[in-house]
Amino acid sequence: MRYLKILPTANDIPRHSEEPWWCRLLTKILPPANPDLEPQYEAVHSWWLELDDDGEPIREIGFDASNNPIVIGPIGDNYGMLADTGAVWQNHQSDGAPDNSEFEAVWDKLFPEYHHLEDPTKS
């Protein structure tokens, strides 16, 4: 496993208001990839990514401007913002990347807040 810290630019995460009309139409027709988490993405200022040996994202944690973890993925019916892009991060370098124990500690701390999403009945 490898871990990255991603500081997205404005172009990395599309905002619905900046998308072409046909993209906005598709988002109304197609089911969202992250139905429970999309509202939190607007507040994400940085990401930690867990990568497999091929550089593909496995899990992600999003942090707000105060560096508080606020969202994880994939979880339940939510594929994750960066984990679902199909991007390969094999050659991406990152300063301040977490190690395995840091990633797991933050994931384990935030997971109870989203655990209910794992249940298909979403009780």
Backbone as ProteinMPNN parsed JSONL, in Angstrom:
{"seq_chain_A": "MRYLKILPTANDIPRHSEEPWWCRLLTKILPPANPDLEPQYEAVHSWWLELDDDGEPIREIGFDASNNPIVIGPIGDNYGMLADTGAVWQNHQSDGAPDNSEFEAVWDKLFPEYHHLEDPTKS", "coords_chain_A": {"N_chain_A": [[0.847, -1.183, 0.0], [0.35, 2.264, -0.623], [0.403, 5.721, 0.213], [-1.087, 8.916, -0.33], [-1.171, 12.488, -0.137], [-3.452, 14.744, -1.271], [-3.886, 17.877, -2.644], [-6.35, 19.396, -3.948], [-6.842, 21.353, -6.898], [-8.868, 24.036, -8.164], [-9.789, 23.025, -10.572], [-9.742, 20.285, -10.29], [-11.905, 19.12, -8.947], [-15.03, 19.017, -10.064], [-17.542, 21.51, -9.931], [-21.014, 21.64, -9.727], [-22.281, 23.925, -10.776], [-20.422, 24.872, -12.589], [-20.301, 23.067, -14.602], [-20.976, 21.964, -17.987], [-24.205, 22.361, -19.582], [-25.192, 19.879, -20.468], [-23.897, 18.039, -18.855], [-24.953, 18.646, -16.36], [-27.562, 17.899, -16.877], [-27.258, 15.125, -17.251], [-26.547, 14.402, -14.624], [-28.957, 14.638, -13.429], [-30.385, 12.582, -14.552], [-28.897, 10.16, -14.378], [-28.042, 7.926, -11.687], [-26.48, 9.242, -8.756], [-22.96, 8.932, -8.02], [-22.149, 9.119, -5.456], [-24.326, 9.276, -3.426], [-24.903, 9.873, -0.721], [-22.821, 11.399, 0.188], [-22.098, 13.605, -1.373], [-22.857, 16.311, -0.589], [-20.899, 16.946, 1.36], [-18.531, 17.18, -0.064], [-18.064, 19.733, -1.097], [-16.867, 21.076, 0.996], [-14.397, 19.921, 1.272], [-10.914, 20.261, 1.428], [-8.525, 18.985, 1.216], [-7.156, 15.723, 0.519], [-6.551, 12.368, 1.607], [-5.232, 9.578, 0.096], [-5.431, 6.069, -0.232], [-3.558, 3.768, -1.916], [-3.43, 0.983, -4.2], [-1.037, -1.537, -5.287], [-0.811, -0.967, -7.975], [-1.253, 1.692, -8.187], [-3.863, 2.562, -8.088], [-6.656, 4.118, -6.519], [-7.873, 2.978, -3.388], [-9.109, 3.591, -0.917], [-10.317, 6.675, 0.533], [-9.915, 9.744, 2.34], [-11.391, 12.739, 3.204], [-10.567, 16.105, 4.051], [-11.392, 19.094, 5.85], [-10.971, 22.737, 5.653], [-9.768, 23.293, 8.065], [-8.292, 21.108, 8.529], [-9.671, 18.944, 9.559], [-10.93, 15.66, 9.538], [-13.591, 14.858, 7.391], [-15.027, 13.276, 5.618], [-15.28, 9.979, 4.242], [-14.451, 7.329, 1.958], [-14.473, 4.641, -0.424], [-17.812, 3.864, 0.661], [-20.56, 1.936, 1.537], [-23.157, 2.642, -0.701], [-21.699, 4.593, -1.897], [-19.184, 5.551, -3.962], [-16.902, 7.047, -3.658], [-15.06, 10.084, -4.076], [-12.464, 10.536, -5.362], [-11.638, 7.938, -5.589], [-13.341, 6.852, -7.412], [-12.72, 7.897, -9.872], [-11.135, 6.589, -11.717], [-8.607, 7.289, -12.188], [-5.073, 6.816, -12.222], [-2.589, 6.869, -9.847], [0.045, 6.263, -9.725], [2.585, 7.469, -10.334], [2.472, 9.807, -8.96], [3.696, 12.182, -6.71], [3.868, 13.136, -3.264], [3.95, 15.51, -0.709], [3.896, 15.351, 2.815], [2.356, 13.074, 3.061], [0.328, 10.572, 4.605], [1.249, 7.776, 6.748], [0.644, 4.211, 6.899], [-0.383, 3.652, 9.523], [-1.278, 6.185, 10.39], [-3.264, 6.748, 8.471], [-5.07, 4.614, 8.943], [-5.795, 5.165, 11.616], [-7.191, 7.618, 11.426], [-9.217, 6.868, 9.634], [-10.514, 4.881, 11.175], [-11.43, 6.46, 13.256], [-13.304, 8.132, 12.011], [-15.026, 6.363, 10.735], [-17.262, 5.291, 12.345], [-19.147, 7.365, 12.127], [-20.099, 7.108, 9.568], [-20.81, 4.497, 9.329], [-23.442, 3.489, 9.215], [-24.078, 3.694, 6.537], [-23.104, 1.448, 5.342], [-24.987, -0.46, 5.714], [-27.432, -1.916, 3.804], [-30.121, -1.262, 4.135], [-30.038, 1.194, 5.246], [-30.728, 2.055, 7.839]], "CA_chain_A": [[0.0, 0.0, 0.0], [1.017, 3.555, -0.668], [-0.531, 6.768, 0.625], [-0.846, 10.242, -0.882], [-1.968, 13.639, 0.284], [-3.828, 15.472, -2.471], [-4.43, 19.219, -2.45], [-6.966, 19.644, -5.252], [-7.033, 22.703, -7.42], [-10.272, 24.279, -8.528], [-10.141, 22.218, -11.737], [-9.73, 18.863, -9.984], [-13.216, 18.66, -8.497], [-16.024, 19.851, -10.744], [-18.693, 22.039, -9.209], [-22.153, 21.5, -10.63], [-22.598, 25.173, -11.456], [-19.425, 25.111, -13.62], [-20.39, 22.023, -15.607], [-21.838, 22.273, -19.124], [-25.615, 22.025, -19.372], [-25.463, 18.46, -20.7], [-23.428, 17.308, -17.666], [-25.954, 18.86, -15.312], [-28.707, 17.078, -17.252], [-26.912, 13.734, -16.943], [-26.581, 14.177, -13.174], [-30.378, 14.512, -13.051], [-30.894, 11.33, -15.103], [-28.133, 9.032, -13.85], [-27.918, 7.939, -10.229], [-25.196, 9.793, -8.329], [-21.949, 7.964, -7.57], [-21.971, 9.31, -4.014], [-25.594, 9.91, -3.058], [-24.955, 10.331, 0.67], [-21.626, 12.161, 0.547], [-21.847, 14.761, -2.239], [-22.885, 17.62, 0.093], [-19.664, 17.182, 2.103], [-17.393, 17.405, -0.954], [-17.816, 21.172, -1.263], [-16.043, 21.543, 2.116], [-13.102, 19.227, 1.291], [-9.776, 21.051, 0.958], [-7.415, 18.067, 0.927], [-7.515, 14.301, 0.549], [-5.579, 11.298, 1.74], [-5.599, 8.427, -0.722], [-4.754, 4.792, -0.066], [-3.406, 3.207, -3.254], [-2.955, -0.389, -4.324], [0.291, -1.622, -5.897], [-0.867, -0.432, -9.336], [-1.497, 3.127, -8.112], [-5.287, 2.873, -8.131], [-7.187, 4.405, -5.185], [-8.701, 1.994, -2.698], [-9.924, 4.355, 0.033], [-9.987, 8.098, 0.608], [-10.399, 10.534, 3.471], [-11.4, 14.157, 2.872], [-10.355, 17.004, 5.186], [-11.858, 20.464, 5.634], [-9.935, 23.766, 5.674], [-9.094, 23.239, 9.368], [-7.641, 19.801, 8.55], [-10.497, 17.96, 10.256], [-11.495, 14.677, 8.599], [-15.046, 15.054, 7.315], [-15.695, 12.324, 4.737], [-14.497, 8.814, 3.831], [-15.04, 6.587, 0.856], [-15.877, 4.311, -0.67], [-18.564, 3.275, 1.762], [-21.935, 1.66, 1.139], [-23.47, 2.942, -2.105], [-20.889, 5.742, -2.275], [-17.952, 5.044, -4.557], [-15.795, 7.923, -3.33], [-14.818, 11.145, -5.064], [-11.264, 10.257, -6.144], [-11.546, 6.493, -5.821], [-14.22, 6.498, -8.535], [-12.337, 8.611, -11.095], [-10.401, 5.73, -12.638], [-7.252, 7.825, -12.333], [-3.982, 6.05, -11.627], [-1.734, 7.817, -9.137], [1.312, 5.544, -9.553], [3.751, 8.343, -10.401], [2.204, 11.044, -8.234], [4.463, 12.37, -5.486], [3.094, 13.935, -2.326], [4.557, 15.901, 0.564], [2.976, 15.264, 3.938], [1.486, 11.904, 2.944], [0.256, 9.775, 5.825], [1.679, 6.388, 6.643], [-0.465, 3.277, 7.105], [-0.996, 3.778, 10.851], [-2.012, 7.454, 10.426], [-4.467, 6.591, 7.661], [-5.992, 3.722, 9.651], [-6.298, 5.828, 12.821], [-8.205, 8.597, 11.026], [-10.344, 6.1, 9.085], [-11.227, 4.238, 12.29], [-12.095, 7.508, 14.036], [-14.427, 8.676, 11.252], [-15.905, 5.299, 10.252], [-18.555, 5.172, 13.031], [-20.083, 8.377, 11.642], [-20.62, 6.672, 8.274], [-21.055, 3.05, 9.382], [-24.814, 3.196, 8.817], [-24.161, 3.627, 5.077], [-22.756, 0.088, 4.953], [-26.211, -1.255, 5.811], [-28.258, -1.642, 2.62], [-31.417, -0.683, 4.478], [-29.741, 2.542, 5.72], [-31.616, 2.317, 8.975]], "C_chain_A": [[0.887, 1.239, 0.0], [-0.026, 4.613, -0.354], [-0.101, 8.107, 0.051], [-1.682, 11.272, -0.158], [-2.196, 14.463, -0.967], [-4.416, 16.823, -2.059], [-5.054, 19.624, -3.782], [-7.002, 21.116, -5.613], [-8.493, 22.85, -7.801], [-10.709, 23.415, -9.7], [-10.244, 20.734, -11.433], [-11.097, 18.318, -9.604], [-14.269, 19.559, -9.124], [-17.14, 20.287, -9.811], [-19.852, 22.025, -10.197], [-22.453, 22.782, -11.397], [-21.618, 25.472, -12.589], [-19.497, 24.084, -14.749], [-21.245, 22.481, -16.778], [-23.268, 21.786, -18.857], [-25.871, 20.539, -19.519], [-24.948, 17.606, -19.541], [-24.433, 17.443, -16.53], [-27.195, 18.031, -15.591], [-28.439, 15.607, -16.917], [-26.966, 13.449, -15.448], [-28.019, 14.08, -12.663], [-30.946, 13.162, -13.479], [-30.223, 10.115, -14.469], [-28.084, 9.074, -12.329], [-26.549, 8.482, -9.831], [-24.257, 8.702, -7.832], [-21.762, 8.022, -6.068], [-23.21, 9.975, -3.42], [-25.63, 10.478, -1.646], [-23.842, 11.315, 1.012], [-21.423, 13.449, -0.252], [-21.924, 16.103, -1.517], [-21.583, 17.944, 0.845], [-18.498, 17.562, 1.196], [-17.071, 18.882, -1.163], [-16.879, 21.694, -0.179], [-14.663, 20.884, 2.162], [-12.023, 20.114, 0.673], [-8.548, 20.199, 0.677], [-7.902, 16.639, 1.108], [-6.299, 13.471, 0.93], [-6.102, 10.143, 0.899], [-4.772, 7.217, -0.321], [-4.741, 4.13, -1.442], [-2.994, 1.746, -3.197], [-1.597, -0.374, -5.029], [0.35, -1.088, -7.321], [-1.132, 1.073, -9.361], [-2.949, 3.525, -8.187], [-5.818, 3.087, -6.716], [-8.066, 3.274, -4.653], [-9.666, 2.708, -1.756], [-9.443, 5.801, 0.04], [-10.569, 8.7, 1.872], [-10.292, 11.994, 3.056], [-11.328, 15.004, 4.129], [-10.857, 18.401, 4.843], [-10.689, 21.442, 5.739], [-9.163, 23.801, 6.992], [-8.377, 21.918, 9.582], [-8.366, 18.774, 9.426], [-11.023, 16.959, 9.242], [-13.01, 14.778, 8.603], [-15.762, 14.028, 6.451], [-14.733, 11.183, 4.385], [-15.183, 8.141, 2.652], [-14.034, 5.587, 0.316], [-16.514, 3.672, 0.565], [-20.023, 3.114, 1.329], [-22.135, 1.875, -0.348], [-22.662, 4.11, -2.655], [-19.519, 5.264, -2.718], [-16.721, 5.855, -4.181], [-15.548, 8.916, -4.445], [-13.622, 10.813, -5.949], [-11.133, 8.774, -6.464], [-12.356, 6.07, -7.046], [-13.797, 7.14, -9.854], [-11.688, 7.722, -12.134], [-8.986, 6.21, -12.869], [-6.256, 6.9, -11.646], [-2.976, 7.057, -11.087], [-0.325, 7.247, -8.927], [2.513, 6.477, -9.473], [3.581, 9.653, -9.651], [3.03, 11.075, -6.947], [3.699, 13.318, -4.57], [3.916, 14.246, -1.087], [3.503, 15.793, 1.646], [2.022, 14.093, 3.863], [1.467, 11.128, 4.253], [0.93, 8.424, 5.63], [0.465, 5.516, 6.956], [-1.152, 3.498, 8.444], [-1.779, 5.085, 10.977], [-3.327, 7.336, 9.667], [-5.499, 5.749, 8.41], [-6.592, 4.387, 10.881], [-7.399, 6.836, 12.474], [-9.432, 7.891, 10.46], [-11.183, 5.506, 10.218], [-11.973, 5.253, 13.151], [-13.358, 7.996, 13.33], [-15.453, 7.618, 10.836], [-17.234, 5.194, 11.011], [-19.597, 6.185, 12.571], [-20.773, 7.947, 10.346], [-20.979, 5.185, 8.237], [-22.45, 2.681, 8.901], [-24.974, 3.081, 7.301], [-23.806, 2.241, 4.544], [-23.982, -0.815, 4.941], [-27.098, -0.927, 4.615], [-29.622, -1.042, 2.927], [-31.265, 0.747, 4.97], [-30.652, 2.941, 6.868], [-31.101, 3.396, 9.88]], "O_chain_A": [[1.994, 1.254, 0.538], [-1.211, 4.42, -0.626], [1.09, 8.402, -0.045], [-2.755, 10.973, 0.365], [-1.244, 14.838, -1.65], [-5.326, 16.894, -1.232], [-4.358, 20.143, -4.655], [-7.167, 21.991, -4.763], [-9.257, 21.885, -7.761], [-11.893, 23.098, -9.814], [-10.787, 19.985, -12.246], [-11.411, 17.168, -9.912], [-14.388, 20.729, -8.761], [-17.619, 19.5, -8.993], [-19.682, 22.362, -11.369], [-22.842, 22.722, -12.563], [-21.948, 26.257, -13.477], [-18.808, 24.235, -15.757], [-22.147, 23.299, -16.598], [-23.498, 20.916, -18.018], [-26.68, 19.98, -18.779], [-25.512, 16.545, -19.271], [-24.727, 16.476, -15.827], [-27.819, 17.514, -14.664], [-29.302, 14.928, -16.361], [-27.387, 12.365, -15.043], [-28.27, 13.514, -11.599], [-31.874, 12.65, -12.854], [-30.892, 9.161, -14.072], [-28.085, 10.156, -11.743], [-25.558, 8.205, -10.507], [-24.694, 7.684, -7.296], [-21.266, 7.068, -5.468], [-23.142, 11.115, -2.962], [-26.319, 11.467, -1.4], [-23.92, 11.998, 2.033], [-20.642, 14.305, 0.164], [-21.112, 16.98, -1.811], [-21.213, 19.114, 0.949], [-17.56, 18.213, 1.656], [-15.912, 19.235, -1.383], [-16.162, 22.667, -0.413], [-13.839, 21.247, 3.001], [-12.177, 20.642, -0.428], [-7.632, 20.637, -0.019], [-8.916, 16.383, 1.757], [-5.163, 13.827, 0.615], [-7.275, 9.779, 0.984], [-3.566, 7.321, -0.098], [-5.791, 3.954, -2.06], [-2.302, 1.317, -2.274], [-1.07, 0.696, -5.334], [1.431, -0.787, -7.827], [-1.225, 1.666, -10.435], [-3.254, 4.709, -8.336], [-5.476, 2.33, -5.808], [-8.883, 2.702, -5.374], [-10.873, 2.471, -1.784], [-8.33, 6.11, -0.384], [-11.576, 8.231, 2.401], [-9.236, 12.442, 2.609], [-11.941, 14.678, 5.146], [-10.762, 18.842, 3.697], [-9.543, 21.022, 5.897], [-8.031, 24.284, 7.035], [-7.907, 21.633, 10.683], [-7.749, 17.854, 9.962], [-11.516, 17.358, 8.187], [-13.644, 14.784, 9.659], [-16.984, 13.909, 6.533], [-13.528, 11.395, 4.25], [-16.365, 8.371, 2.393], [-12.841, 5.706, 0.594], [-15.849, 3.037, 1.384], [-20.635, 4.051, 0.817], [-21.375, 1.354, -1.165], [-22.92, 4.569, -3.768], [-18.784, 4.648, -1.946], [-15.599, 5.386, -4.371], [-15.795, 8.628, -5.615], [-13.752, 10.809, -7.173], [-10.576, 8.405, -7.498], [-12.075, 5.033, -7.647], [-14.466, 6.938, -10.867], [-11.687, 8.059, -13.318], [-8.242, 5.617, -13.651], [-6.558, 6.284, -10.623], [-2.565, 7.981, -11.79], [0.408, 7.705, -8.05], [3.379, 6.287, -8.618], [4.456, 10.517, -9.702], [3.053, 10.103, -6.192], [2.972, 14.194, -5.038], [4.509, 13.35, -0.486], [2.337, 16.112, 1.414], [0.983, 14.099, 4.524], [2.487, 11.04, 4.936], [1.155, 7.982, 4.503], [-0.616, 6.03, 7.245], [-2.381, 3.53, 8.503], [-2.837, 5.104, 11.606], [-4.374, 7.767, 10.151], [-6.666, 6.129, 8.501], [-7.775, 4.199, 11.166], [-8.422, 6.896, 13.155], [-10.563, 8.269, 10.769], [-12.409, 5.618, 10.218], [-13.025, 4.943, 13.709], [-14.372, 8.246, 13.981], [-16.619, 7.942, 10.611], [-18.267, 5.02, 10.365], [-20.795, 5.905, 12.615], [-21.893, 8.37, 10.062], [-21.411, 4.681, 7.199], [-22.62, 1.656, 8.24], [-25.91, 2.435, 6.829], [-24.167, 1.899, 3.418], [-24.008, -1.821, 4.233], [-27.478, 0.23, 4.432], [-30.216, -0.384, 2.074], [-32.263, 1.455, 5.103], [-31.259, 4.012, 6.867], [-31.744, 3.724, 10.878]]}, "name": "protein", "num_of_chains": 1, "seq": "MRYLKILPTANDIPRHSEEPWWCRLLTKILPPANPDLEPQYEAVHSWWLELDDDGEPIREIGFDASNNPIVIGPIGDNYGMLADTGAVWQNHQSDGAPDNSEFEAVWDKLFPEYHHLEDPTKS"}
